[in-house]
Each structure stands twice: as structure tokens, then as C-alpha cells.
């Protein structure tokens, strides 16, 4: 049995393993050479397995009833090698043709065969054996690889479309790319990725020190597996860069297969079956006495694994002993239908029993969500006895995400948002949606928003309202300049302040607002070389692995208020306490949980003060915030408070916070803002403080403060815009010319701008008149502000 144990638990319980191995049936006695995998199998649905062997038989196995039926006895001249079912669903729609599979054989043919064993069509494909046959993900094409070194693409009816490649050595294994637009195949010791477009670039690299025997390419995580005669298995990205290389095994790697959700994969060798994490490290190792494991197949729900073995055995394995943690609860999947809940505070243990096998589980925000093959169970952490249960449309839930108020389920048909009371709230849809390839890096949920990375254009992030399922705003998605590899929505605060963090393919981290209210999207950079990230569950604090260090952004939104404060709001923990390639699993309370490159879990504690500061800021308790900063005596807290106070336009608190971190120029500017004659001027200069020049100008123009709008551009040396406003509103042209002349005189330069030269000829500049006019404007503004204040005071008394 395969066990998905936590990596820090050593050893394997042999008794439990022996108990869980089922349906080990002898179908033959020969052991076949590892270079020719004559025994093969495929799982059609979650509980139905088809296998073929050199004994000319195709068998159907029912995993629920443990029954085995002979589907067809093939003619004696047909020795099957590979079989693959037509895809069951495409984009959530069931395919009528999913009742057939392709069977390849040693006579150079492939056979389109129905589920009852009738050969619908046999096609002469290669000279020598057809070593592999694979349908693409949308069922529009079939690829075959032969002993003659050729790779051919066929229509779903068996008509030859093209010969994609031809080489001198046999092609032992082939796989489709996630979008069915590229082919991965073996070429001796090398791997080759060949696009279907004739002019596109081919990627080829040496993968192993021996012949490559098996490859697989996962459509969800876009990662490649390879195994070869050098007795190693390796994990690659789609550019041919090695991410993991195993130590050398005792025997060649003869089979490997990704789990459908891309979180696990299995590796087979002589008397060896290994379960691994997607990053390469091993969860569990089994040594069944079966000879070489020639083929591996996962069930659609990723809970069961079958292996076709050289001695004629078919072995079945089930993934158990997975762990989930949240605060002081530890939950373990002890058997396929049984979970154990342990409260580490009082050592209380509860056992949860399910009618069907557990497929997916999530534990967060005080709720345990368990998806079985037919139902979804929602437990409240305060009561493990009475779960809320509702039926599922599909039995293949591939992803569960939780937020404070809702949960999101993803299956083969679509996305569904449920309340914790079991009510279906919404089901977002978008053109070209493929729910089967969505993963946790490409989907994010908060209590009011859903973010989805568009797989058809990875620069695009689609944003939906969680309650209605409709696209946010005008339906225009968020577009980044580069492909996005990971997204995450923050979890607290009002919906109009919702932020989304994203990591692009350059590993740069950005943050932007989700709801722009008609404003231009402003995407601000937080850091570089970020490989993993997570928001805190209760405060908008972001942590990430940055160049092998743990970096915590106490207040990421400060980039919208005062970008220069960002470096002062960081906590950086040295990477010496982490091993190679750590990955953040969660950030709950003050604890960050990380998975290291060797599979071990490590925990890092974050000070509690920043979360408390966020709480005080959200509730406008500025006196409490000041007391907290004085108590903690931490410069990063003062910097956070300065940014928060400016964001909430709390100038007195901001002034004190900036003074505490020695930012005297900003203190002076805040005093200048306080001295402004009207609220509109103060607001405009606060926008200026945050770098929002256009918004500041628009605020002043809307309030009729033409001089202030002109003066803003003069102070920024934006002379042409200042003159444009003066001419447009027919006022203060002489003011602009006067300040322009003073500026040029100071630097000893002559006027060269044609527009300024043109207006200088017709306008006389008199500094006394300019000063008088400015004073009159400010006086009028003060008077207008005073009258407005009196009117509002009278209205409030009434």
C-alpha cells in the first residue's frame, strides 16, 4: 500500500500495508524484459480498470466488487503493448466517444476498441511494434510512437494526419503537453519537446545517462517526469530544466505516472513501487514481489493506483495516512473511509467514518471539508459529531479552497462556491473554462472575491464576485505584463480594499487592488526572486520565500501610500534555518508552515504585533496603535503605522509615526497639508503624498480650485501642463510665466519652449500683481471653506 505520510514520521507500518493490499490476482507467470512493457493497464473511471497482457487477454476489474471479467480474447497474432481510453470529459462535457480505447500491438497496428471488446478499426501504423498510443486531452487527435523511431498523429477516426518525427532509435514513451499543442517523446538518452506548429522551436536535452524508458507530462502543474535505464527518475519543468533528480535505484525505472491533480506521482521499478510528492521527494516505498512494474494508472479522483507487473500480477494501492493541520487540530486519513481528529491541547481524539472513500480534504477557518466520491461533508471544529452533508454532481473533486465565509469546490464540470451551511452560492463561468486543469496556484478565494488565472492566456487574471459569480466591474480582467505563475487574494478587510498578490514567471512579486472603481489598474512591485507566498488568515500580512529567505511584508498596501516606506515594513528571516527550496504551506495566526525540499516540515513564528496593529487600524483605534508601537519599540511597526495612518488620512498619527522613524521631510509635508485652507486642498495634497498626481489635480479642478491645480503642476515642474490649465481656464497665465522665469533665472538658462515664448510676448509679468492674486485666491478658498463649515454645523443642529 502507498502511504502519503508526513515526511518527519519514520518507518512504515507493515501490518497495515499488508492489510490494505487487495485484488492481487495472477493473470500469467512470465516476466517480461523491461525494455518492452507487454503488460499494460488503464483506469477508465474511478472504479473500473482495464488491463492487457501477452496472454492476448483484455480484462476488466471492478474495484468495488473485486470482480474480474474477460472483455475479449484477442487473436493469437496480436500481442498488446499499450492501451489508453478516449478522454471521458472535455471542458466539463461528457464525450459520446468515451466508450472506446486505443490498443497498440507488436504487429505495427493500433486498434480502436469498444468497451465490450469489439475491434472497431485496425490501422497499419508503424514498421515493428507500436510502443505507445495516447489520446490528447480534448480527444481530437491520437499520437502513436513506434519501434521504427517514428511518431505519427492520427484523427480520432484513425486517419493519418502527419508524421511528427522520425529518428533512428525506438520511441519508448510519449506524452501530450497540457494544451495538446506540444509532444514530449524519448530519443535514446534524450527528451524532446516538439510543438505541432512546423515553424516552432524544438526543445531537446540530455535527460539520463541511460536510455529513457518512460515519460509523463501533467496538465495541471505543467511538470514532466522521466525515468530511465540509469535507475533514476527526474522532475523537469516544461523548458527542460531539472527540478529534482533521484538517487540511483537498484533497477531501471520502468514506469511512472502523475496523479490527476499533479500533487503526487508514482514510480515503478523491479519489485518496487514508490509514492512521491510533485517536488520529487518520496512519501513511501513498497517492495511487492511482482517483478518489474511496467505500467501505472491512477483513478480519476487520485485516491487509487494500479500497477501492471512483469510476473502477471495486477497490484492495487490506496493513498492513506495524509495529514492536515490547523491551529491545535491534527487530522489523519487512517483508512480510505476513516479519519482521526486529534486536539493537541487536550489530546482528545475523534474518529470520523464516511460511507465512501475520501477524495479531497481541506482544513481551515474552523471547518473541515471532506469530499468523497458522492458527497461533501462539512464539519465545524466545535462539533465533530454532526457534519453538514450535501451531494456532489461529480465524484472527482480536484480542489477545495476555503475562506472565512465560503468554500470553493472544483471538479471536472466546473467551479462551485458553497456556504458552510451547504448552500450553493454561485458557479463562475468564463469562455474556454477547463476546470480539470485548475490548481491551488491558479485559483484564489476570499470571502467576497474569486481570482482565476486564465490558462489560455497566463498574463490574464479573471476576477469574479463570490456571491453572484459574475465578473467584477465591467468584466475586464486584470492583465499583467508577463505570464503569472501564482495568485493569492488577501483575506480580511472590506471588499473595496481587496488586494491580490501575484508572482510572474520572472519570480517578481506584485500586488494590486481587485476593485478599481473605474480607475486605471495600478500594479506595484513588492520584491524579486519570490518562489512561494501566502497571506495571513486574519490580517493582510503577506509572507514569501524570497531568495531562500523568509520575508514578511507587514503592510503590503504601503506601496500605494508611500512606496519608500516598503523596505522599513519588512521582516526578513535568514535562510540558514531552512534547507533547499522551502515552500510555504500556510500562514495561520503567528505561525508560518513550510515544506522543505526534502519533504520535512518546519515552522517559523512571526511577532503578533503587526496583526494587532492591523486590527487597531481597521477599527480606527489610533491611540491604541500608538501605545502598541511605543511598547514594542520596533521601527517596522512605526513604519506600518505611518502608512496606515496616511491611508486613512489620520494626519496627526501619521506625523507622530513618521517622526518616530526620523522621516522629517514627510513630517514637514504633513504639517503643510494641515495648513491647507480647505478640505479639498488637503485631500489633493494627501493624494500628491501618495504619488497620485492626476487624481490630486482632478480633485482640485472638480472643486473649482484652479490656482491650486496649477500650483501643483508648478511644484512638480510640470510646466506645460500648468500653462495648459491656465490658458484653458483663462486665469493665472502670468503666474505660470512668473514662476517659469524665476526657475530659468535660477539655473541661468534661456527660454526655448515655443508656447512659453508665444505667451510671454502678450502677457506682462508683474510679481506684485501675481502675489496679490495668489493671496486673494487663498483668502477666497479659506472663506469658502469657513462658510461650508458653518452651513454643515447649522444643518447638524437642525
DRENROLUM-735201 format. One record per residue (C-alpha): x, y, z. Coordinates in steps of 0.05 Angstrom, whole numbers, padded with zeros to 5 digits, always signed. Each point is the difference from the previous one (the first is absolute). Layout:
REM DRENROLUM-735201
XYZ;...
REM end
This chain:
REM DRENROLUM-735201
+00000+00000+00000;+00024+00070-00014;-00003+00047+00059;+00003+00076-00005;+00033+00009+00068;+00027+00064+00027;+00074-00002-00016;+00023+00007+00072;-00034-00066+00019;+00051-00055-00010;-00015-00072-00018;-00061-00034-00030;-00050-00044+00036;+00008-00065-00037;-00062-00032+00032;-00045+00056-00025;+00031-00002-00068;-00011-00075-00006;-00072+00008+00021;-00014+00054-00053;+00027-00037-00061;-00059-00028-00038;-00017-00035-00065;+00069-00028-00013;-00020-00050-00054;+00048-00042-00041;-00015+00007-00075;+00063-00032-00026;+00067-00025+00022;+00050+00031-00048;+00046+00058+00017;+00012+00045-00059;+00063+00039-00019;-00003+00071+00027;+00013+00030-00069;-00066-00027-00026;-00059+00012+00047;-00047-00054-00026;-00045+00007+00062;-00041+00064+00002;-00062+00027+00032;-00044+00062+00004;-00053+00023+00049;-00062+00020-00038;-00039+00029+00058;+00015+00002+00074;-00020-00072+00012;+00010-00034-00067;+00067-00026-00025;+00018-00030-00067;+00065-00040-00008;+00034-00036-00058;+00056-00050-00002;+00041-00045-00045;-00051-00055+00012;-00045+00036-00051;-00053+00016+00052;-00032+00066+00018;-00029-00002+00070;-00048+00047+00036;+00008+00008+00075;-00054+00028+00045;+00035+00031+00059;-00064+00004+00042;-00022-00072-00006;+00069-00030-00013;-00028-00035-00062;+00042-00015-00061;-00031-00011-00069;+00030-00020-00066;-00017+00055-00050;+00029-00033-00062;+00050-00054-00019;+00041+00030-00055;+00025-00040-00060;+00064-00038+00012;+00039+00046-00047;-00017+00063+00040;+00047+00013+00058;-00025+00064+00035;+00050+00051+00027;-00039+00063+00019;-00072+00022+00009;-00030+00068+00015;-00073+00021+00008;-00030+00056-00040;-00007+00060+00048;-00063-00004+00042;-00014+00075+00003;+00024+00061-00037;-00014+00067+00033;-00051-00031+00045;-00040-00032-00057;-00005-00075-00005;+00024-00030-00065;-00042-00050-00037;+00062-00033-00028;+00027-00015+00069;-00023-00072-00008;+00062-00018-00040;+00074-00008+00014;+00061-00006-00044;+00040-00065+00004;+00070-00004-00030;+00034-00065-00017;+00065-00032-00023;-00023-00009-00072;+00005+00074-00016;-00074+00014+00007;-00045+00038+00047;-00071-00022+00012;-00060+00044+00019;-00038-00045+00047;-00068+00008+00034;-00010-00013+00074;-00033-00067-00015;+00064-00022-00037;-00022+00008-00072;+00056+00026-00044;-00032+00057-00039;+00060+00014-00043;+00072-00024-00009;+00051+00046-00031;+00069-00016-00028;+00042+00052+00036;+00074-00019+00006;+00053-00049-00022;+00012-00041+00061;-00037+00007+00066;-00043+00060+00018;+00030+00015+00068;-00048+00054+00023;-00068+00031-00018;-00030+00061+00033;-00063+00042-00011;+00008+00075+00011;-00040+00035+00055;-00057+00023-00044;-00006-00066-00039;+00013+00031-00068;+00064-00037-00016;+00039-00064+00015;+00075-00007+00001;+00039-00065-00009;+00073-00014+00010;+00035-00059-00033;+00059-00046+00003;+00018+00030-00068;+00015+00067+00034;-00059+00035-00031;-00054+00041+00035;-00066+00009-00036;-00062+00040+00013;-00068-00029-00019;-00071+00026+00001;-00049-00030+00050;-00028-00044-00056;+00070-00028-00015;+00020+00042-00062;+00073+00019-00004;+00011+00075+00007;+00076+00007+00002;+00066-00033+00019;+00025+00046+00054;+00070-00030+00009;+00044-00054-00027;+00064-00024+00034;+00047-00059-00001;-00017-00028+00069;-00067-00026+00028;-00046+00049+00035;-00017-00035+00065;-00048+00051+00029;-00038+00062-00021;-00045+00052+00035;-00042+00059-00021;+00012+00070+00027;-00053+00032+00045;-00032+00039-00058;+00007-00057-00050;+00044+00045-00043;+00067-00035+00016;+00026-00071+00003;+00052-00028+00048;+00036-00063-00022;+00062-00041+00015;+00061-00003-00045;+00052-00046+00029;+00029+00037+00060;-00034+00065-00020;-00069+00031+00007;-00031+00041-00055;-00058+00050+00003;-00026+00012-00070;-00056+00050-00013;-00053-00019-00052;+00013+00065-00038;+00054-00014-00052;+00038+00066+00011;+00001-00003+00076;+00065-00013+00038;+00015-00071+00022;+00029-00010+00070;+00047-00059+00008;+00046-00018+00058;+00039-00058+00030;-00044-00026+00056;+00033-00064+00025;+00065-00039-00004;-00038-00060-00027;-00058-00010-00049;-00063+00038+00022;-00056-00051+00008;-00060+00040+00026;-00025+00072+00000;-00063+00034+00025;-00022+00073-00004;-00052+00026+00048;-00053+00048-00026;-00012+00035+00067;+00070+00017+00024;+00035-00001-00069;+00056-00044+00028;+00034-00058-00035;+00022-00068+00028;+00052-00045-00031;+00030-00066+00020;+00055-00041-00033;+00051-00056-00001;+00046+00042+00044;-00047-00021+00057;-00021+00072+00014;-00064+00040-00006;+00000+00075-00011;-00048+00059+00003;+00006+00054-00053;-00035+00064-00018;-00027+00011-00070;+00064+00036-00021;+00043-00061+00014;+00029+00024+00066;+00010-00054+00052;-00038+00013+00065;+00016-00066+00035;+00045-00060-00014;-00007-00062+00042;+00056-00042+00027;+00016-00062-00040;-00046-00059+00012;+00020-00073-00004;-00037-00011-00066;-00023+00041-00060;-00062+00043+00008;-00052-00035-00044;-00063+00040+00014;-00023+00066+00029;-00065+00038+00002;-00027+00067+00025;-00061+00002+00044;-00055+00039-00036;+00005+00061+00046;+00076+00004-00008;+00014-00003+00075;+00029-00071+00000;+00033-00049-00047;+00017-00074+00002;+00063-00034-00024;+00007-00075-00017;+00062-00043-00005;+00019-00073+00012;-00037-00021+00063;-00007+00074+00017;-00058+00049+00006;+00013+00070+00024;-00047+00058+00016;+00030+00070-00008;-00019+00072+00010;-00002+00045-00062;+00067+00031+00021;+00033-00069-00004;+00011-00024+00072;-00029-00067+00020;-00060-00010+00045;+00003-00076+00002;+00035-00060-00030;-00029-00070-00009;+00035-00063-00021;-00054-00047-00030;+00024-00066-00028;-00026+00014-00070;+00059+00007-00046;+00006+00064-00040;-00060+00047+00004;-00010+00016-00074;-00058+00048+00003;-00035+00043+00052;-00070+00031-00003;-00035+00046+00049;-00074+00004+00012;-00034+00064-00022;-00007+00023+00072;+00074-00013+00016;-00014-00046+00059;+00017-00067-00032;+00058-00026-00040;+00007-00063-00042;+00063-00032-00026;+00011-00051-00055;+00057-00046+00019;+00049-00044-00036;-00020-00064+00035;-00073+00008-00022;-00025+00031+00064;-00043+00062+00002;+00010+00038+00065;-00045+00052+00030;+00020+00053+00051;-00038+00054+00038;+00029+00066+00025;-00012+00007+00075;+00032+00031+00062;-00002+00070-00028;+00002+00055+00052;-00033+00068+00007;+00015+00051+00055;-00036+00063+00023;+00016+00035+00066;-00005-00055+00053;-00034-00053-00044;+00036-00056-00036;-00041-00043-00047;+00024-00065-00030;-00031-00043-00054;+00011-00068+00033;-00039-00042-00051;-00035+00015-00065;-00065+00016+00036;+00024+00019+00069;+00032+00062+00030;+00028+00013+00069;-00005+00070+00031;+00048+00016+00056;-00003+00062+00044;+00071+00010+00023;-00022+00047+00055;-00037-00053+00040;+00020-00063-00040;-00074-00013-00016;-00010-00047-00060;-00061-00005-00045;-00008-00051-00056;-00039+00020-00062;-00031-00055-00043;-00023+00010-00072;-00045-00040-00046;+00047+00006-00059;+00075+00009-00008;+00030+00069+00014;+00024+00037-00062;+00018+00071+00021;+00005+00035+00068;+00012+00070+00025;+00006+00027+00071;-00002+00075+00013;-00042+00055+00032;-00029-00047+00053;-00030-00048-00051;+00020-00067-00028;-00025-00012-00071;+00003-00072-00025;-00020-00020-00071;-00015-00073-00013;-00018-00033-00066;-00074+00019+00009;-00008+00052+00056;+00032+00059+00035;+00005+00002+00076;+00010+00066+00037;+00021-00005+00074;+00004+00057+00049;+00061-00005+00045;-00045+00011+00060;-00041-00062-00016;+00028-00062-00035;-00063-00042+00009;-00051+00032-00047;+00028+00020-00067;-00040+00036-00053;-00005-00045-00061;-00019+00016-00072;+00004-00039-00065;+00051+00014-00054;-00014+00003-00075;+00066-00032-00018;+00041-00049+00041;+00067+00028-00020;+00012+00062+00043;+00070+00023-00018;+00006+00062+00044;-00030+00029+00064;+00014+00071+00022;-00026+00033+00064;-00012+00071+00021;-00031+00029+00063;-00072-00005-00024;+00001-00046-00062;+00034-00060-00031;+00016-00013-00073;-00005-00069-00033;+00030-00015-00067;-00018-00064-00038;+00002-00022-00072;-00062+00040-00017;+00013+00068+00031;+00010+00044+00061;-00051+00005+00057;-00002+00047+00060;-00036-00028+00060;-00015+00030+00068;+00020-00041+00061;-00074-00015+00007;+00002-00039-00066;-00036+00052-00043;+00026+00009-00070;+00013+00075-00007;+00029+00007-00070;+00034-00037-00057;+00047+00047-00039;+00009-00016-00074;+00043+00030-00054;+00014-00016-00074;+00047-00058-00011;-00003-00022+00073;+00035-00066+00015;-00013-00017+00072;+00042-00063-00004;+00066+00039-00003;-00014+00051+00056;+00046-00005+00060;+00013+00037+00065;+00053+00045-00032;-00048+00023-00054;-00064+00010+00042;-00010+00042+00062;-00060+00013+00044;-00018+00054+00051;-00068+00010+00033;-00022+00047-00056;+00045-00013-00060;+00025-00057-00044;+00064+00007-00041;+00016-00049-00057;+00062+00000-00044;-00023-00008-00072;+00035-00062-00027;-00010+00022-00073;+00038+00065+00014;+00040-00004+00064;+00011+00075+00002;-00074+00008+00016;-00034-00008+00068;-00076-00006+00000;-00035+00030+00060;-00070-00019+00023;-00047+00020+00055;-00006-00060+00047;-00073+00013+00016;-00027+00008-00070;+00053-00036-00043;+00001+00060-00047;+00063+00033-00026;+00021+00060+00041;-00009+00071-00025;-00010+00005-00075;+00024-00072-00010;+00069+00023-00022;+00051-00049+00029;+00065+00019+00035;+00058-00004-00049;+00073-00004+00020;+00060+00013-00046;+00027-00071+00009;-00028-00070+00011;-00026-00010+00071;+00020-00063+00037;-00036+00010+00067;-00055+00045+00028;-00028+00012+00070;-00056+00045+00026;+00006+00032+00069;-00051-00024+00051;-00022+00058+00044;-00026+00070-00006;-00058+00029-00041;-00011-00023-00071;+00016+00068-00031;+00071-00007+00029;+00011-00071-00024;+00071-00012-00026;+00029-00056-00042;+00073-00021+00001;+00031-00034-00061;+00067-00031-00018;+00019+00003-00074;+00047-00046-00038;+00060+00045+00017;-00016-00015+00073;-00018+00073+00014;-00055+00012+00052;-00053+00053-00013;-00063+00024+00035;-00060+00037-00027;-00071+00018+00018;-00056-00045-00023;-00054+00053-00005;+00024+00062-00037;-00065+00039-00003;+00015+00025-00070;+00072+00020+00016;+00059-00025-00039;+00030-00065+00027;+00061+00014+00042;+00045-00061+00009;+00057+00012+00049;+00062-00044+00010;+00015-00027+00069;+00062-00042-00012;+00042-00044-00046;+00020-00074+00000;-00063-00020+00038;-00015-00075-00007;-00060-00009+00046;-00048+00044+00038;-00060+00000+00047;-00046+00051+00033;-00014-00003+00074;-00069-00028+00015;-00021+00057+00046;+00040+00062-00021;+00024+00027-00066;+00072-00021+00012;+00038-00035-00056;+00057-00049+00007;+00044-00029-00055;+00063-00040-00013;+00046+00052-00031;+00067-00027-00024;-00002-00055+00053;-00018+00049+00056;-00067+00008+00034;-00024+00071-00013;-00062+00028+00034;-00033+00062-00028;-00035+00028+00062;-00040+00050-00041;+00004-00013-00075;-00051+00055-00016;+00051+00052+00021;+00025+00000-00073;-00064+00037-00018;+00010+00053+00054;+00075+00009+00008;+00043-00048-00041;+00064+00022+00034;-00026-00028+00066;-00005-00071-00027;+00072-00022+00019;-00012+00024+00071;-00063-00043+00008;+00035-00067-00013;+00021-00057+00044;+00055-00042-00031;+00018-00067+00031;+00067-00029-00020;-00004-00061-00044;+00051-00040+00041;-00058-00031+00039;-00030-00028-00064;+00029-00053-00047;-00005-00001-00076;-00062+00029-00035;-00049+00011+00058;-00074+00010-00019;-00052+00036+00042;-00061-00043+00017;-00038+00048+00045;+00004+00062+00042;-00049-00006+00058;+00002+00046+00060;+00073+00012+00015;+00025-00066-00029;+00027-00011-00071;+00002-00073-00021;+00052-00017-00053;+00016-00064-00038;+00074-00008-00015;+00030-00030-00062;+00012-00067+00036;-00073-00003+00021;+00008+00018+00073;-00045+00052+00033;+00029+00061+00036;-00036+00055+00037;+00018+00073+00008;-00032+00047+00050;-00018+00072-00019;-00008+00054+00054;-00074+00012+00018;+00005+00076+00000;-00010+00014-00075;-00067-00038+00000;-00021+00039+00062;+00019+00065-00035;-00043-00019-00060;-00058-00012+00047;+00008+00068+00033;+00006+00035-00068;-00063-00034-00027;-00040+00022+00061;+00031+00071+00001;+00030-00011+00070;+00059+00045-00013;+00017+00014+00073;+00005-00076+00012;+00044-00005-00063;+00047+00053+00026;+00004-00034+00068;+00016-00067-00033;+00057+00031-00041;+00029+00034+00061;-00003-00066+00038;+00031-00043-00055;+00055+00051-00018;+00004-00029-00070;+00017+00046-00059;-00039-00044-00048;-00063+00008+00041;+00007+00076+00000;+00010-00002-00076;-00063-00043-00007;-00039+00049+00044;+00024+00059-00042;-00026-00034-00064;-00066-00021+00032;-00013+00070+00029;+00013+00033-00068;-00045-00050-00035;-00055+00018+00049;+00018+00075-00003;+00015+00001+00074;+00052+00055-00004;+00016+00010+00074;+00016-00074+00010;+00039-00002-00066;+00041+00060+00022;+00020-00034+00066;+00016-00066-00036;+00044+00034-00052;+00035+00039+00054;+00015-00066+00037;+00037-00028-00061;+00037+00065-00014;-00037+00020-00064;+00002+00075+00013;-00014+00023-00072;-00065-00039+00002;-00018+00029+00068;+00009+00070-00030;-00044-00018-00060;-00054-00027+00046;+00001+00067+00038;-00006+00034-00067;-00061-00043-00016;-00031+00020+00067;+00009+00073-00017;-00039-00004-00065;-00060+00048-00001;-00052-00052-00021;-00015-00074+00005;+00006-00007-00075;+00071+00027+00000;+00019-00045+00058;-00028-00060-00036;+00036+00018-00064;+00067+00007+00036;-00011-00067+00035;-00010-00030-00069;+00064+00035-00021;+00035-00030+00060;-00019-00069-00026;+00024+00017-00071;-00070+00005-00029;+00011+00064-00039;-00056-00006-00050;-00051-00016+00055;+00024+00060+00040;-00008+00047-00059;-00069-00028-00016;-00022+00010+00072;+00021+00074-00002;-00031+00013-00068;-00065-00032+00022;-00002+00046+00061;+00013+00061-00044;+00069+00013+00030;+00035+00017-00065;+00059+00036+00032;+00015-00060+00046;-00003-00047-00060;+00049+00045-00038;+00045+00006+00061;+00003-00076+00008;+00030-00005-00071;+00047+00059+00012;+00027-00034+00063;+00012-00063-00041;+00034+00041-00055;-00054-00026-00047;+00001+00068-00036;-00038-00018-00064;-00059-00029+00039;-00001+00062+00046;-00002+00046-00061;-00053-00043-00033;-00046+00005+00061;+00012+00076+00006;-00017+00012-00073;-00060-00047+00001;-00031+00034+00061;+00024+00070-00021;+00034+00016+00067;+00069+00001+00031;+00037-00002-00067;+00045+00055+00028;+00010-00042+00064;+00026-00059-00041;+00045+00046-00042;+00027+00033+00063;+00019-00065+00034;+00029-00027-00065;+00043+00062-00008;+00025-00005+00072;+00017-00074-00011;+00040+00014-00064;+00035+00060+00032;+00022-00043+00059;+00035-00049-00047;+00025+00053-00048;-00037-00025-00060;-00040+00033-00057;-00072-00017-00018;-00003-00047-00061;-00071-00027+00006;-00042+00028-00058;-00065+00003+00040;+00032+00039+00057;+00034+00047-00049;-00067+00012-00035;-00038+00018+00065;+00059+00040+00027;-00008+00049-00057;-00073+00017+00017;+00000-00006+00076;+00034+00048+00048;+00030-00032+00062;-00005+00042+00063;+00020-00037+00063;-00040+00046+00046;-00064-00012-00040;+00015-00075-00001;+00010-00002+00076;-00064+00040+00011;-00039-00046-00045;+00026-00062+00036;-00017+00031+00068;-00070+00016-00024;-00010-00072-00025;+00022-00029+00067;-00043+00049+00038;-00061-00018-00042;+00014-00073+00011;+00004+00009+00076;-00064+00041+00001;-00036-00052-00043;+00025-00056+00046;-00023+00039+00062;-00069+00012-00029;-00007-00073-00018;+00019-00019+00071;-00052+00047+00029;-00054-00027-00045;+00015-00071+00018;+00000+00019+00075;-00068+00033-00007;-00027-00059-00038;+00024-00048+00054;-00034+00041+00055;-00066-00002-00038;
REM end
